[in-house]
Amino acid sequence: MIENYDIQIKNLNYGILKDINLYVPYRSKVGIVGKTGAGKTTLLNLLMKIYLPPRGTIFLGNKDILEIPDPEYKVLVGGVLQENFFFSTTIRENLQIPFFDFLDGLDEQKILKALDFSSFDINEFPRKLEEIVGEKGVKLSGGQKERLALARSILKEPKILVLDDSFANVDINTEREIQKNLIESDMTVILASHRVIFMRDYDMIICIEDGKITEIDTPENLLSKDSVFRRFYEAIADWIG
């Protein structure tokens, strides 16, 4: 039995990652910042068990994640990746992929609530939930794909939500609404992104360089000094204007 949903990482070495130690309390909002290739995606893939970490390095609620059965873990930990898969079927059925054992069992209001959380406007589609998205979601824009993938993950009601540069194609105003919903949620949220402007309201920022954690602090503290987070923040603030 999992005692709680805190995340602990102890002396993790994997690929580019070197001696990663981290504690994330349940319901924290955590930003991960670093240059491309620094190790952000590798860390998130390990948290989602896409890659399997060495035994005794990553724990959820004091339990090694390798000891948590995959079906149980996939309910507890949701994720939205840089690339998300969609079937050539309806919006409704693409949302129901994680629930294939009871495709007709999802309440429509629950679906609409998840879409609203993700700022996915179902009214843009003439057939609404019955709209066919096409092969690999070809009828959806990049931003719509990201928001639909987020809604699909939210439907599972995960305890931990892992986001890997998941809003790269979403406009700033839409991301502002999504981030507000994420911050107000009861989930632990772990987001790796170069667009760090909304991380200012997060609880914790993790800066990664060359596979090593170089700083862990609050956004306020990191903005008050020369830090990786501050450099990313000022760059995006200048871009937004």
NORKAZI-V68778 format. One record per backbone hydrogen bond with DSSP energy under -1.0 kcal/mol. CO is the residue of the C=O (numbers start at 1). NH is the residue of the N-H. Records with the same first field share a line. If there is no record, write none. Layout:
CO->NH / NH
//
This chain:
6->61
7->24
8->59
9->22
12->20
14->17
17->14
20->12
22->9
24->7
25->28
28->189
29->203 / 204
30->191
31->206
32->193
33->208
35->38
38->211
39->43
40->44
41->45
42->46
43->47
44->48
45->50 / 51
46->49
57->10
58->65
59->8
60->63
61->3
63->60
64->67
65->68
69->73
70->74
72->76
73->77
76->159 / 160
78->162
80->164
87->89
89->133
90->94
91->95
92->96
96->99
97->100
99->102
102->105
107->111
108->112
109->113
110->114
111->115
112->116
113->117
114->118
115->120
116->119
120->122
121->124
122->125
125->128
127->130
128->131
129->92
131->91
133->139
134->137
137->140
141->145
142->146
143->147
144->148
145->149
146->150
147->151
148->152
149->153
150->154
151->155
153->156
154->157
159->188
160->78
161->190
162->80
163->192
167->170
171->175
172->176
173->177
174->178
175->179
176->180
177->181
178->182
179->183
180->184
188->161
189->30
190->163
191->32
192->165
194->196
196->199
198->201
199->202
204->31
205->217
206->33
207->214 / 215
209->212
211->18
212->209
215->207
217->205
218->222
219->223
227->231
228->232
229->233
230->234
231->235
232->236
233->237
234->238
235->239
236->240
237->241
//
